[in-house]
């Protein structure tokens, strides 16, 4: 009886650990005010990823105007969280996105290609899913 109980307890701990890892991989801390008033510095956004341990939760070719994405910018050293404001095609026919922070006066300085997109902020009823201010500890620990 004790062996079965210990096995169930170990299984429960393993399940909790897997859930915690999965949840933490689907959160991103906002580190600037470029998306205010939608997100503020220190908010945590819930995301769906283009590559989650080999699983594609999001096809970056299917993004549309209004989506808020996280991408590797060519013009900034850290990932950027901004909104898609235009979808276009370059001279070679490759799709690209024009992005902009809601609080910024102009679009980002370079187009975003699908290969640069890492995630999209999850929305429910057109509202981004986020946890306010909880990310300040992460910002403080990283010195941002």
Contact map, one row per residue, 1 for C-alpha under 8 A:
111110000000000000000000000000000000000000000000000000000000000000000000000000000000000000000000000000000000000000000000000000000000000000000000
111111000000000000000000000000000000000000000000000000000000000000000000000000000000000000000000000000000000000000000000000000000000000000000000
111111100000000000000000000000000000000000000000000000000000000000000000000000000000000000000000000000000000000000000000000000000000000000000000
111111110000000000000000000000000000000000000000000000000000000000000000000000000000000000000000000000000000000000000000000000000000000000000000
111111111000000000000000000000000000000000000000000000000000000000000000000000000000000000000000000000000000000000000000000000000000000000000000
011111111100000000000000000000000000000000000000000000000000000000000000000000000000000000000000000000000000000000000000000000000000000000000000
001111111110000000000000000000000000000000000000000000000000000000000000000000000000000000000000000000000000000000000000000000000000000000000000
000111111111000000000000000000000000000000000000000000000000000000000000000000000000000000000000000000000000000000000000000000000000000000000000
000011111111100000000000000000000000000000000000000000000000000000000000000000000000000000000000000000000000000000000000000000000000000000000000
000001111111110000000000000000000000000000000000000000000000000000000000000000000000000000000000000000000000000000000000000000000000000000000000
000000111111111000000000000000000000000000000000000000000000000000000000000000000000000000000000000000000000000000000000000000000000000000000000
000000011111111100000000000000000000000000000000000000000000000000000000000000000000000000000000000000000000000000000000000000000000000000000000
000000001111111110000000000000000000000000000000000000000000000000000000000000000000000000000000000000000000000000000000000000000000000000000000
000000000111111111000000000000000000000000000000000000000000000000000000000000000000000000000000000000000000000000000000000000000000000000000000
000000000011111111100000000000000000000000000000000000000000000000000000000000000000000000000000000000000000000000000000000000000000000000000000
000000000001111111110000000000000000000000000000000000000000000000000000000000000000000000000000000000000000000000000000000000000000000000000000
000000000000111111111000000000000000000000000000000000000000000000000000000000000000000000000000000000000000000000000000000000000000000000000000
000000000000011111111100000000000000000000000000000000000000000000000000000000000000000000000000000000000000000000000000000000000000000000000000
000000000000001111111110000000000000000000000000000000000000000000000000000000000000000000000000000000000000000000000000000000000000000000000000
000000000000000111111111000000000000000000000000000000000000000000000000000000000000000000000000000000000000000000000000000000000000000000000000
000000000000000011111111100000000000000000000000000000000000000000000000000000000000000000000000000000000000000000000000000000000000000000000000
000000000000000001111111110000000000000000000000000000000000000000000000000000000000000000000000000000000000000000000000000000000000000000000000
000000000000000000111111111000000000000000000000000000000000000000000000000000000000000000000000000000000000000000000000000000000000000000000000
000000000000000000011111111000000000000000000000000000000000000000000000000000000000000000000000000000000000000000000000000000000000000000000000
000000000000000000001111111000000000000000000000000100000000000000000000000000000000000000000000000000000000000000000000000000000000000000000000
000000000000000000000111111100000000000000000111100000000000000000000000000000000000000000000000000000000000000000000000000000000000000000000000
000000000000000000000011111110000000000000011110000000000000000000000000000000000000000000000000000000000000000000000000000000000000000000000000
000000000000000000000000011111000000000000011110000000000000000000000000000000000000000000000000000000000000000000000000000000000000000000000000
000000000000000000000000001111100000000011111000000000000000000000000000000000000000000000000000000000000000000000000000000000000000001001100000
000000000000000000000000000111111000001111111000000000000000000000000000000000001000000000000000000000000000000000000000000000000000001000000000
000000000000000000000000000011111000000111000000000000000000000000000000000000000000000000000000000000000000000000000000000000000000000000100001
000000000000000000000000000001111110000110000000000000000000000000000000000000000000000000000000000000000000000000000000000000000000000000000000
000000000000000000000000000001111111001110000000000000000000000000000000000000000000000000000000000000100000000000000000000000000000000000000000
000000000000000000000000000000011111000000000000000000000000000000000000000000000100000000000000000011110000000000000000000000000000000000000000
000000000000000000000000000000011111111100000000000000000000000000000000000000001100000000000000000011110000000000000000000000000000000000000000
000000000000000000000000000000001111111100000000000000000000000000000000000000000000000000000000000001100000000000000000000000000000000000000000
000000000000000000000000000000000011111100000000000000000000000000000000000000000000000000000000000001100000000000000000000000000000000000000000
000000000000000000000000000000000011111100000000000000000000000000000000000000000000000000000000000001000000000000000000000000010000000000000000
000000000000000000000000000001001011111110100000000000000000000000000000000000000000000000000000000000000000000000000000000000000000000000000000
000000000000000000000000000001111011111111100000000000000000000000000000000000000000000000000000000000000000000000000000000000000001100000000000
000000000000000000000000000011111000001111100000000000000000000000000000000000000000000000000000000000000000000000000000000000000000100100000000
000000000000000000000000000011100000000111110000000000000000000000000000000000000000000000000000000000000000000000000000000000000001111100100000
000000000000000000000000000011000000001111111000000000000000000000000000000000000000000000000000000000000000000000000000000000000111111100000000
000000000000000000000000001111000000000001111100000000000000000000000000000000000000000000000000000000000000000000000000000000000111111000000000
000000000000000000000000001111000000000000111110000000000000000000000000000000000000000000000000000000000000000000000000110000011110000000000000
000000000000000000000000011100000000000000011111000000000000000000000000000000000000000000000000000000000000000000000000110000011100000000000000
000000000000000000000000011100000000000000001111100000000000000000000000000000000000000000000000000000000000000000000011110000000000000000000000
000000000000000000000000010000000000000000000111110000001100000000000000000000000000000000000000000000000000000000000011110000000000000000000000
000000000000000000000000010000000000000000000011111100011100000000000000000000000000000000000000000000000000000000000111000000000000000000000000
000000000000000000000000000000000000000000000001111100111111000000000000000000000000000000000000000000000000000000001110000000000000000000000000
000000000000000000000000000000000000000000000000111111111100000000000000000000000000000000000000000000000000000000000100000000000000000000000000
000000000000000000000000100000000000000000000000111111111000000000000000000000000000000000000000000000000000000000000000000000000000000000000000
000000000000000000000000000000000000000000000000001111100000000000000000000000000000000000000000000000000000000000000000000000000000000000000000
000000000000000000000000000000000000000000000000001111110000000000000000000000000000000000000000000000000000000000000000000000000000000000000000
000000000000000000000000000000000000000000000000011111111000000000000000000000000000000000000000000000000000000000000000000000000000000000000000
000000000000000000000000000000000000000000000000111101111110000000000000000000000000000000000000000000000000000000000000000000000000000000000000
000000000000000000000000000000000000000000000001111100111110000000000000000000000000000000000000000000000000000000000000000000000000000000000000
000000000000000000000000000000000000000000000001111000011111000000000000000000000000000000000000000000000000000000000011000000000000000000000000
000000000000000000000000000000000000000000000000010000011111111000000000000000000000000000000000000000000000000000000000000000000000000000000000
000000000000000000000000000000000000000000000000010000000111111000000000000000000000000000000000000000000000000001101000000000000000000000000000
000000000000000000000000000000000000000000000000000000000011111000000000000000000000000000000010000000000000000001000000000000000000000000000000
000000000000000000000000000000000000000000000000000000000011111100000000000000000000000000000000000000000000000000000000000000000000000000000000
000000000000000000000000000000000000000000000000000000000011111110100000000000000001000000000000000000000000000000000000000000000000000000000000
000000000000000000000000000000000000000000000000000000000000011111100000000000000001011000000000000000000000000000000000000000000000000000000000
000000000000000000000000000000000000000000000000000000000000001111100000000000000011111000000000000000000000000000000000000000000000000000000000
000000000000000000000000000000000000000000000000000000000000000111110000000000000011100000000000000000000000000000000000000000000000000000000000
000000000000000000000000000000000000000000000000000000000000001111111000000000000011000000000000000000000000000000000001100000000000000000000000
000000000000000000000000000000000000000000000000000000000000000001111100000000001111000000000000000000000000000000000001100000000000000000000000
000000000000000000000000000000000000000000000000000000000000000000111110000000011111000000000000000000000000000000001111100000000000000000000000
000000000000000000000000000000000000000000000000000000000000000000011111000000111100000000000000000000000000000000001111100000000000000000000000
000000000000000000000000000000000000000000000000000000000000000000001111100000111000000000000000000000000000000100011110000000000000000000000000
000000000000000000000000000000000000000000000000000000000000000000000111110111110000000000000000000000000000000000011100000000000000000000000000
000000000000000000000000000000000000000000000000000000000000000000000011111111110000000000000000000000000000010100010000000000000000000000000000
000000000000000000000000000000000000000000000000000000000000000000000001111110000000000000000000000000000000010000000000000000000000000000000000
000000000000000000000000000000000000000000000000000000000000000000000000111110000000000000000000000000000000110000000000000000000000000000000000
000000000000000000000000000000000000000000000000000000000000000000000001111111110000000000000000000000000000000000000000000000000000000000000000
000000000000000000000000000000000000000000000000000000000000000000000001111111100000000000000000000000000000000000000000000000000000000000000000
000000000000000000000000000000000000000000000000000000000000000000000001100111110000000000000000000000000000000000000000000000000000000000000000
000000000000000000000000000000000000000000000000000000000000000000000111100111111000000000000000000000000000000000000000000000000000000000000000
000000000000000000000000000000000000000000000000000000000000000000001111100101111100000000000000000000000000000000000000000000000000000000000000
000000000000000000000000000001000010000000000000000000000000000000011110000000111110000000000000000010000000000000000000000000000000000000000000
000000000000000000000000000000000110000000000000000000000000000000011100000000011111000000000000001111000000000000000000000000000000000000000000
000000000000000000000000000000000000000000000000000000000000000011111000000000001111100000000000001111000000000000000000000000000000000000000000
000000000000000000000000000000000000000000000000000000000000001111111000000000000111111000000000111100000000000000000000000000000000000000000000
000000000000000000000000000000000000000000000000000000000000000011000000000000000011111000000000111100000000000000000000000000000000000000000000
000000000000000000000000000000000000000000000000000000000000000110000000000000000001111100000000111000000000000000000000000000000000000000000000
000000000000000000000000000000000000000000000000000000000000000110000000000000000001111110000011110000000000000000000000000000000000000000000000
000000000000000000000000000000000000000000000000000000000000000000000000000000000000011111000011110000000000000000000000000000000000000000000000
000000000000000000000000000000000000000000000000000000000000000000000000000000000000001111111111000000000000000000000000000000000000000000000000
000000000000000000000000000000000000000000000000000000000000000000000000000000000000000111111111000000000000000000000000000000000000000000000000
000000000000000000000000000000000000000000000000000000000000000000000000000000000000000011111100000000000000000000000000000000000000000000000000
000000000000000000000000000000000000000000000000000000000000000000000000000000000000000011111100000000000000000000000000000000000000000000000000
000000000000000000000000000000000000000000000000000000000000000000000000000000000000000011111110000000000000000000000000000000000000000000000000
000000000000000000000000000000000000000000000000000000000000000000000000000000000000000011111111000000000000000000000000000000000000000000000000
000000000000000000000000000000000000000000000000000000000000100000000000000000000000001111001111100000000000000011000000000000000000000000000000
000000000000000000000000000000000000000000000000000000000000000000000000000000000000001111000111110000000000001111000000000000000000000000000000
000000000000000000000000000000000000000000000000000000000000000000000000000000000001111100000011111000000000001111000000000000000000000000000000
000000000000000000000000000000000000000000000000000000000000000000000000000000000001111100000001111100000011011100000000000000000000000000000000
000000000000000000000000000000000000000000000000000000000000000000000000000000000111110000000000111110000011001100000000000000000000000000000000
000000000000000000000000000000000000000000000000000000000000000000000000000000000111100000000000011111010111000000000000000000000000000000000000
000000000000000000000000000000000110000000000000000000000000000000000000000000001110000000000000001111110011000000000000000000000000000000000000
000000000000000000000000000000000111110000000000000000000000000000000000000000000110000000000000000111110000000000000000000000000000000000000000
000000000000000000000000000000001111100000000000000000000000000000000000000000000000000000000000000011111000000000000000000000000000000000000000
000000000000000000000000000000000110000000000000000000000000000000000000000000000000000000000000000111111110000000000000000000000000000000000000
000000000000000000000000000000000000000000000000000000000000000000000000000000000000000000000000000000111110000000000000000000000000000000000000
000000000000000000000000000000000000000000000000000000000000000000000000000000000000000000000000000100011111000000000000000000000000000000000000
000000000000000000000000000000000000000000000000000000000000000000000000000000000000000000000000011110011111100000000000000000000000000000000000
000000000000000000000000000000000000000000000000000000000000000000000000000000000000000000000000011110000111111000000000000000000000000000000000
000000000000000000000000000000000000000000000000000000000000000000000000001000000000000000000000000000000011111000000000000000000000000000000000
000000000000000000000000000000000000000000000000000000000000000000000000111000000000000000000000010000000001111100000000000000000000000000000000
000000000000000000000000000000000000000000000000000000000000000000000000000000000000000000000001111000000001111110000000000000000000000000000000
000000000000000000000000000000000000000000000000000000000000000000000010100000000000000000000001111000000000011111011000000000000000000000000000
000000000000000000000000000000000000000000000000000000000000000000000000000000000000000000000011100000000000001111111000000000000000000000000000
000000000000000000000000000000000000000000000000000000000001100000000000000000000000000000000011100000000000000111111000000000000000000000000000
000000000000000000000000000000000000000000000000000000000001000000000000000000000000000000000000000000000000000011111100000000000000000000000000
000000000000000000000000000000000000000000000000000000000000000000000011100000000000000000000000000000000000000111111100000000000000000000000000
000000000000000000000000000000000000000000000000010000000001000000001111000000000000000000000000000000000000000111111110000000000000000000000000
000000000000000000000000000000000000000000000000111000000000000000001111000000000000000000000000000000000000000000111111000000000000000000000000
000000000000000000000000000000000000000000000011110000000100000000001110000000000000000000000000000000000000000000001111100000000000000000000000
000000000000000000000000000000000000000000000011100000000100000000111100000000000000000000000000000000000000000000000111110000000000000000000000
000000000000000000000000000000000000000000001111000000000000000000111100000000000000000000000000000000000000000000000011111000011000000000000000
000000000000000000000000000000000000000000001111000000000000000000000000000000000000000000000000000000000000000000000001111100011000000000000000
000000000000000000000000000000000000000000000000000000000000000000000000000000000000000000000000000000000000000000000000111111111000000000000000
000000000000000000000000000000000000000000000000000000000000000000000000000000000000000000000000000000000000000000000000011111111000000000000000
000000000000000000000000000000000000000000000000000000000000000000000000000000000000000000000000000000000000000000000000001111100000000000000000
000000000000000000000000000000000000000000000000000000000000000000000000000000000000000000000000000000000000000000000000001111110000000000000000
000000000000000000000000000000000000000000000000000000000000000000000000000000000000000000000000000000000000000000000000001111111000000000000000
000000000000000000000000000000000000010000001100000000000000000000000000000000000000000000000000000000000000000000000000111101111100000000000000
000000000000000000000000000000000000000000001100000000000000000000000000000000000000000000000000000000000000000000000000111100111110000000000000
000000000000000000000000000000000000000000111100000000000000000000000000000000000000000000000000000000000000000000000000000000011111000000000000
000000000000000000000000000000000000000000111000000000000000000000000000000000000000000000000000000000000000000000000000000000001111110000000000
000000000000000000000000000000000000000101110000000000000000000000000000000000000000000000000000000000000000000000000000000000000111111000000000
000000000000000000000000000000000000000111110000000000000000000000000000000000000000000000000000000000000000000000000000000000000011111100000000
000000000000000000000000000000000000000001110000000000000000000000000000000000000000000000000000000000000000000000000000000000000011111110000000
000000000000000000000000000011000000000001110000000000000000000000000000000000000000000000000000000000000000000000000000000000000001111111100000
000000000000000000000000000000000000000011100000000000000000000000000000000000000000000000000000000000000000000000000000000000000000111111110000
000000000000000000000000000000000000000000000000000000000000000000000000000000000000000000000000000000000000000000000000000000000000011111111000
000000000000000000000000000010000000000000000000000000000000000000000000000000000000000000000000000000000000000000000000000000000000001111111100
000000000000000000000000000010100000000001000000000000000000000000000000000000000000000000000000000000000000000000000000000000000000001111111111
000000000000000000000000000000000000000000000000000000000000000000000000000000000000000000000000000000000000000000000000000000000000000111111111
000000000000000000000000000000000000000000000000000000000000000000000000000000000000000000000000000000000000000000000000000000000000000011111111
000000000000000000000000000000000000000000000000000000000000000000000000000000000000000000000000000000000000000000000000000000000000000001111111
000000000000000000000000000000000000000000000000000000000000000000000000000000000000000000000000000000000000000000000000000000000000000000111111
000000000000000000000000000000100000000000000000000000000000000000000000000000000000000000000000000000000000000000000000000000000000000000111111
